[in-house]
């Protein structure tokens, strides 16, 4: 496996991790709603937060995938940092990879 392929796989894993955590948080939110444990205003705000995470992850993933951009290496590096920041919230999760801290 080349270094570029390994980086690509790492980014794919990182994106999947971020999206899976947003999905898990959404599921927990729906469960809390069914149990009547949250106010409607809090539900709407949290739901928007989870959707925002998904959108940010999608934007970062697109920036990584684009080619022939001015400063493409710097853009990709910053997009990776955005994804790592989104993942950091879940650093205690069993699937979190310690190399995402770098």
Helices and strands as residue ranges (DSSP letters): H 3-34, H 40-65, H 72-88, G 98-101
